[in-house]
Amino acid sequence: MSENVEAGWETLYSQSKTTAEDYFFFARALLEKEDIKYSAADVIALAQVMAYDLRTTAILVSAQKIKAAIEHWAMVYDRT
């Protein structure tokens, strides 16, 4: 996965629809394996949890990069 976004808005919009579809179908497949009754709302809720988890990870990676950049500049500033 690339850490730099190089796509335009049209591509990003298209990818977001595909990603949502992927989450939905994966969540449905997970629930189908269980011996429980489930509804479309359950599938959507599970897909949403998976999407939130990826978003949280992306935010964490961004925060780590910002931290590293701040530490780098602090070290450079201390040397001058």
N, C-alpha and C positions, 0 to 999 in steps of 0.2 A: 504494500500500500504506500502510495506516495504521500509525503508529508506536506508537499506544496500543491496548492490548488491552481491548476493551469487551465481549467475548463471555463467556458463561458456560461452565462446564466441559462441559456437554452439547454445546454448539455446537463448542467446541474439539476435543472427542473426535471428533465427526462430521467436522470439517474435516481432522483428522489422517489419517483413513482415506481421504478423498478425495485428499489430497495424496500419500499413499503410492501410491495407485493411479495418479495422474498421473505420478509419477516412474517407476513400473514400465513403464507403457505408452510413455512417451517414450523410456526407455532401450531397450526392446525395438525400437521403431521405428528408433532410431539403429543398433542392431546389425543389423537386417534389411537396411539399406542397404549394409552391408559384405559383401564376398565371403568371409566366414569362417563357420566353424561355431561356434555358441555354445550355451550351455546356460541353463537358468533361473537357475543360480547366477551366471552372467556378467551376466545382466540385473539381478539383485538387487544385485550388486556395483556395477555402473554407477549404478543408482538411488541406492544408498547414498552413493556419491561425490558425486552431485549434491546430495543432502540435506545432507551434511556441508559442502559449499561454501556453501550458503545459511545454514546454522547459523553458520559461521565469519563470514560477512558480517554477520549479525545481531549477533553478539558484538562485532565490530569497531565497528559503529554505536553500540552501547550504551556501549562503552569511550570512544568519541569524545564522546558526550554527557556521560558522567561527568567526563571531562577538562575539557570546557568549563564544567561546573558548578563544578568545583573551582577553575578559573582565575577564574571570575566571583566566587566567594566570597573567594578570595585577594585579588583586586583591591578588593572592597568592604571587606575587613578592613584592608587597607593604608591605605585612605582615612580610617579612623576613628581 
